[in-house]
Amino acid sequence: MIEVSGQLNEQYTVDNKARSHRWISDEPLEAEGHDLGPKPTELLLSALISCKIITIKMYANRKGWDVKDVQITLRMGERAERTVVEKSIAIDGDLDETQTQRLIAISARCPVAKMLENSIEIKLVD
């Protein structure tokens, strides 16, 4: 089981914790926050980017493929009552086009992407 906790610090600043790691999330100044950390939506996109990059690197390592760098940019917008995330993926390495396309396809199967694409049930527990 994965456990992450958060506690309100002040205004919209939240102190987050997972294992031995701590970070802050906040809202920007224009939303009356203190801009001390990324917004929750930015953290969500960051989690998705991290998961995709790690999945690409793990797969490439298992195959013995040379991946030197991976850069992913995500942009999120609203369209017709559905959230749309646009992605750009650049992979640097000694790869042919088939390998590059395979890595891009594999990135779509990372755990965070699967979680977001499927229904998520959030239950209140004691």
PLY file of the C-alpha trace (Angstrom):
ply
format ascii 1.0
element vertex 126
property float x
property float y
property float z
element edge 125
property int vertex1
property int vertex2
end_header
0.00 0.00 0.00
1.16 3.52 -0.79
0.50 6.20 1.79
0.90 9.95 1.38
-0.38 12.47 3.90
-0.94 16.19 3.89
-1.71 18.83 6.48
-2.82 22.41 6.07
-0.06 24.82 7.03
-1.59 28.24 6.34
-3.99 29.69 3.78
-3.62 27.13 0.94
-0.13 25.86 1.75
-0.08 22.11 2.42
2.77 20.15 4.01
2.94 16.76 2.28
4.75 13.62 3.42
5.57 10.23 1.90
7.96 7.86 3.63
10.86 10.11 4.75
10.19 12.80 2.11
8.45 16.12 2.66
7.33 18.80 0.20
4.96 21.75 -0.02
2.09 22.36 -2.38
0.40 25.73 -2.66
-1.63 27.97 -4.90
-0.11 30.89 -6.84
-0.35 34.46 -5.61
-3.15 35.29 -8.07
-5.26 32.57 -6.41
-4.51 34.07 -2.96
-1.90 31.44 -2.15
1.70 32.08 -1.12
3.23 30.35 -4.18
5.56 28.30 -1.95
5.25 25.18 -4.08
3.55 23.68 -7.12
-0.23 23.60 -7.43
-1.86 20.19 -6.92
-2.55 19.90 -10.67
1.13 20.60 -11.38
2.10 17.89 -8.89
-0.26 15.46 -10.64
1.30 16.18 -14.03
4.76 15.91 -12.46
3.86 12.46 -11.07
2.69 11.39 -14.53
5.86 12.69 -16.19
8.08 10.98 -13.61
6.23 7.68 -14.01
6.48 7.81 -17.82
10.21 8.61 -17.76
10.99 5.90 -15.20
8.94 3.36 -17.20
10.83 4.24 -20.40
14.21 3.94 -18.67
13.35 0.64 -16.94
12.10 -0.90 -20.19
15.15 0.32 -22.11
17.47 -1.07 -19.43
15.78 -4.49 -19.60
16.15 -4.51 -23.39
19.76 -3.26 -23.26
18.83 -0.16 -25.26
20.92 3.00 -24.96
18.75 5.80 -23.55
20.77 8.84 -22.51
17.96 11.29 -21.75
14.18 11.53 -21.79
12.26 14.79 -21.73
8.47 14.94 -21.42
6.26 18.00 -21.39
2.58 17.78 -20.49
-0.05 20.48 -20.96
-3.47 20.19 -19.43
-6.61 21.92 -20.58
-10.36 21.53 -20.45
-12.37 20.59 -23.51
-16.08 19.79 -23.50
-16.29 18.66 -19.87
-13.28 16.35 -20.21
-9.72 17.04 -19.16
-7.25 16.70 -22.02
-3.52 16.27 -21.46
-1.26 16.88 -24.44
2.20 15.32 -24.35
5.52 15.84 -26.04
8.22 13.16 -25.64
11.86 13.45 -26.72
14.17 10.46 -26.23
17.91 10.84 -26.75
19.90 7.68 -27.28
21.32 5.25 -29.78
17.89 4.04 -30.93
16.23 3.37 -34.25
12.74 4.70 -35.03
11.05 1.39 -34.10
12.71 1.39 -30.68
11.81 5.04 -30.08
8.16 4.43 -30.99
8.08 1.34 -28.76
9.37 3.37 -25.79
6.76 6.07 -26.40
4.05 3.39 -26.49
5.41 1.76 -23.31
5.30 5.13 -21.51
1.51 5.14 -21.92
1.36 1.97 -19.81
3.03 3.40 -16.71
1.14 2.86 -13.43
0.09 6.51 -13.00
-1.23 6.72 -16.57
-3.20 3.51 -16.06
-4.63 4.86 -12.81
-5.72 8.12 -14.45
-7.19 6.45 -17.53
-9.32 4.06 -15.48
-11.98 5.00 -13.00
-10.60 5.88 -9.60
-12.72 5.17 -6.57
-11.97 7.39 -3.58
-13.49 6.05 -0.37
-13.61 7.81 3.00
-12.10 5.61 5.72
-11.61 6.17 9.43
0 1
1 2
2 3
3 4
4 5
5 6
6 7
7 8
8 9
9 10
10 11
11 12
12 13
13 14
14 15
15 16
16 17
17 18
18 19
19 20
20 21
21 22
22 23
23 24
24 25
25 26
26 27
27 28
28 29
29 30
30 31
31 32
32 33
33 34
34 35
35 36
36 37
37 38
38 39
39 40
40 41
41 42
42 43
43 44
44 45
45 46
46 47
47 48
48 49
49 50
50 51
51 52
52 53
53 54
54 55
55 56
56 57
57 58
58 59
59 60
60 61
61 62
62 63
63 64
64 65
65 66
66 67
67 68
68 69
69 70
70 71
71 72
72 73
73 74
74 75
75 76
76 77
77 78
78 79
79 80
80 81
81 82
82 83
83 84
84 85
85 86
86 87
87 88
88 89
89 90
90 91
91 92
92 93
93 94
94 95
95 96
96 97
97 98
98 99
99 100
100 101
101 102
102 103
103 104
104 105
105 106
106 107
107 108
108 109
109 110
110 111
111 112
112 113
113 114
114 115
115 116
116 117
117 118
118 119
119 120
120 121
121 122
122 123
123 124
124 125
